[in-house]
């Protein structure tokens, strides 16, 4: 029989999608101003595998990841998702359309999880309207996609970025365990 146990802390990150780098920089500035300590800011990636956001946000979108220094409990992603929803609201145009998309997620040793308000067959309800979406599994020294993984998360440059964030996380996790 298994025994209940506390989960390992995870590394929170956000995927920020917008039409220009200045808007992403503004969001990063707001995060820092609000006391969020960022330890990774990725390069800019083209967001070109889908036109899902085209009607709302336009075309030629870009993505940048930011990861946070402080490790969190997995359930904290619920409140972070609500925070990013409110933050996106600051950037709506006069017609109420978003100009930026901020998807929070977390990195655990064995997987990457995104949070979403949208239910689907492979998503697990966490609470307060938030679902967990496992998008990548870490196995054999790299990330492996799942049937539903977004295509851009499979790109070598993005995989390299996510692996480097994971390496930083694993060092933090090791140091956290040594101090407990």
Number of C-alpha atoms within 10 A of each C-alpha: 3 4 4 6 6 6 10 14 21 25 26 28 28 22 16 24 25 23 19 15 16 10 16 22 13 11 19 18 13 13 15 12 10 9 9 15 13 16 13 16 16 16 13 16 15 13 18 14 10 11 14 11 17 12 9 16 20 14 16 13 19 18 22 21 24 20 27 19 17 15 18 15 14 19 14 13 25 21 13 18 24 18 14 17 16 11 17 19 16 13 16 15 12 7 7 10 14 18 20 26 22 22 19 25 27 26 26 21 17 13 16 23 22 22 24 23 15 12 14 12 6 12 17 15 16 15 11 11 13 20 23 25 22 21 22 24 17 17 11 7 7 14 20 16 16 12 8 11 14 14 11 16 17 17 10 10 13 18 17 14 16 20 17 14 23 23 13 15 24 17 11 18 18 10 11 12 10 8 6 5
